[in-house]
Amino acid sequence: MRYWLFKSEPSTWSWDDQVAKGDAGEEWDGVRNYQARNFMREMKLGDRGFFYHSQKDREIVGIVEVCAEAHPDSTTDDDRWECVDIKAVKPLKTGVTLGQIKADGRFDEMALVKSSRLSVQPVTAQEWAMICDMGGL
């Protein structure tokens, strides 16, 4: 299993919106960055990801699971763009903020710290375990 981070502005698509989709999940659509698209092409069923509220909140709030591998993004007719479907698994007991992550030197090489604008990014197994611990899981 691999680990990922999915970023969304809560005013556009929030953790609560994701949870409301249930086990069917929802397309992680609208991504128009080649690197982020390529990461989604690498994802496999059952891979886990952090759900991150960007903009104002800037915190990891929950865990999602890939429930459909890369397929054409339904929001465009341009066949260059693909997406995966994700479903909510569980919320973190305590959100983990970007400030906490940046203040902890163990995360200096994390994509969230180094490439903060990328909407879909990999997370190492070590980063995953440390953030789950910080989030009370």
N, C-alpha and C positions, 0 to 999 in steps of 0.2 A: 504494500500500500504506500502511496505517496501522499504528501500533504501540500495544501495550497492555502492561499488567502484571497478572498473575494471582497472587493471594496465597493460600497454603494453609499450614495448620499441618502440618508434616511428620509428626506423629503420626497425622493424619487422612488426608492424601494427600500423598505426598512426590514429589520428582523421580524417584526410583527406581520408584515406583508408576506415574508417567506414562510413563517409558521402557518399562516392561514391557508397556504397551498397544500398542506398535508403531505402525505406520502407520494402523491403524484409529482410534487415539486414544480419547478418552473424553469423555463429557459433563462440562462444567464446571457441575455441578448444585448445587442447594441454596442458591443465591444468593437472598436475600429482602430485597434493598434495591433500591428503584425506580431509583435513579441507576445502580447497577451493571448492573441488567437492561437499562436503556436503552442503556448502552454496548455490551452484547452484541448488541443489536438493530442497532447501527451496523456491526458487524464483517462483513467479507467474506472469502470463501475466500482463503487465502494470506496474510492479515494475520499479522503476527508479534507475539509477545509474550514478555515476560520471565516466567519462573517464579520466584516469590519465596517463600522459606520464612519464614513469620511466627513470632511468639512468640519462642522462645529464640534461634534462629539469626539471624533478621532479615537475610537476604541473598538476592541474586539469584543463582541457581545454574544456570539454563539458559534456552534459547530454545525456544519452542513455536510452532506454526502453527495457525491456525484451519482445521479440515478439514470442518466442517459449520456452516452459518450458523444463526442463531437459530431454535429450534424449541421446542415444549412441553417443560418440564422433567419428566422421567419420575419424579421423586421426589415429585410432588404431583399432585392432581387439580384444583388451583386454576389456572385458565387464565390468570391474571395473570402467572405465572412462566415464563420461558423461559430457555434456555441455549444455548451453542454447544458444539461438540466441538473439542478441541484435541489435537494430537499433538506429542510431543517431537521437536525437530530436532537440537539438540546442547547439550552442557553448556558452561558458561563454563570456560575454563582455570583461572581464579581467581575464586572467588565475590566479588561486590561487596556489601559490607555497607551497612546503613542508616547506620551511623556514618560510613563513607567518603562516602556521598552527602550527608549533612547537613553534613559538614565542608567540602565543596566548594561555594563560593558560587555556582557556575554552576547548581546544582540548587535554588536557593532557591524557585523557582516551580513545581517539579515536584509533581505530584499526590501522590506518595509522601511528600513532605515536608509538604505543606499539608493533605492529606486522608488521613492515614496509615491510618485505619480502613476505608476503602473497599476491598473485596475484588477489584474489577475496575476498572481505571482507565486512562486514556489516557497515552501517553508520546509526547513530540514527537520528530520525526526527529533533532533535535540531541541531545536527551537519550539517545536510542537509540544514536547513534554514539559519544557519550562513554562510556556505560556498556559498550558492546561493547569499546571500546578499553581501559577499565579492567579488563575481564574477560579480556583477552588474545586477543580475536578480531579 
